[in-house]
Amino acid sequence: MLDLDDVLEARKRVRETSRHTPLESSHTYSAMTGADVRLKLENFQRTGAFKIRGATNRIATLSEEQKAAGVVTASAGNHAQGVALAATRSGVDAKIVMPEHAPISKVKATKNYGAEVVLSGRDYDAAAERAHEIEREEGRTYVHAFDDEYVMAGQGTIGLEILDDCPEVETVVVPIGGGGLISGIATAIKEQKPDTRVIGVQAEGASSAAPSLEKGERVALEEVDTIADGIATRSVGEETFPYIQEYVDEIVTVSDPEIAVALVYLLERSKTLVEGAGAVPLAAVLFEAFDYGDDETIVTALCGGNIDLNTLTNVIVRGLVETGRYLKIRTVLKDRPGALEDLLEIFTAHRANIYAIHHDRTSREVEMSDTEVEIELEMRGPDHVDAFLSDMREAGYEVDVLA
């Protein structure tokens, strides 16, 4: 069984490859929540995510024969980059299987770190099936993304850093997918400071961890669907599950809209870019997915910052929608001069800034004497949106909110 000594040994092995990432206090989120919120900025890690720690520790423990045969793994992106860099630095050939729809930025980065990339399967689990086939066909060593005690020990070095930099910590909030990250961190934390709570946060669209903990056995999902692709696994690992049962105090769930809001806050308030999985711990705190006290010292593990730019654009827009900063509406006007000007008087009265406006006289949804109008607006928050829509409807406009 993995224990504190294994994590301490892992720290020696990964020291030259991984970075001791910053742990910063946040006045913004502390004021918003009443807690003492700290950010463990693992998105500043080499390769942009924590995975380099576990990959480095695992590859360092291979025999010379195993190193000569090379390694293979499956990953949605971050583990791929970690294995690619760790293998290259050790002179080991690496082949990485990634899901067919893995973010382009992560595929390119993995290749740039020196690995051969194979795209296969619709998600992580399907990619893993192909990777195991390659393991058998080519005699490579499989470096699991989470279900490996050496990998868990490497990730656990984050827990050592948290206690080094914030010995007063009362609660550590960690993303959970397959469970490798939380297993390592929880082992490092609980075996030194057992009264510290460890909270796991899963995405609503990949929520196997909480029911697994409740039932006392691993629960597998048929499919996953979340913007937090780094934790989009169908089930927690066979090796990680006992550590989750032993050390994790609670597992909570956040939705994609909540993740998007947390990501936008981190960008706007903290000037920090994270991916979906990296934002879930802060989302859990901001949306009170678990109970915490005033001034409670909470460390959120922002596990990675490798987000595809196309995904980022969509997430930002969704975050602005959820916070009442962006509004897209559809209404119908009489197709005559002055109709739009009358509508715009309401916009002016509310100081609603127009991003874009589109007239459609050809829509089959409206009478031939009418025109359909879609308008995108910059707003100032939920109260502004509610007041604006109320005045629109009071003025006789039928309004559909599209976003």
Secondary structure as UniProt FT lines:
FT   HELIX           4..14
FT   TURN            15..17
FT   STRAND          23..25
FT   HELIX           27..33
FT   STRAND          36..41
FT   HELIX           42..44
FT   HELIX           46..48
FT   HELIX           51..60
FT   HELIX           64..69
FT   STRAND          71..74
FT   HELIX           78..89
FT   TURN            90..91
FT   STRAND          94..98
FT   TURN            100..101
FT   HELIX           104..112
FT   TURN            113..114
FT   STRAND          116..119
FT   HELIX           124..138
FT   STRAND          141..142
FT   HELIX           149..165
FT   TURN            167..168
FT   STRAND          171..175
FT   HELIX           180..190
FT   TURN            191..192
FT   TURN            194..195
FT   STRAND          197..203
FT   HELIX           204..206
FT   HELIX           209..215
FT   HELIX           229..231
FT   TURN            238..240
FT   HELIX           241..247
FT   STRAND          250..254
FT   HELIX           256..270
FT   HELIX           276..286
FT   TURN            287..288
FT   TURN            294..295
FT   STRAND          297..302
FT   HELIX           309..322
FT   TURN            323..324
FT   STRAND          326..334
FT   TURN            337..338
FT   HELIX           339..350
FT   STRAND          353..360
FT   TURN            364..365
FT   TURN            368..369
FT   STRAND          370..378
FT   HELIX           382..394
FT   TURN            395..396
FT   STRAND          400..401
//
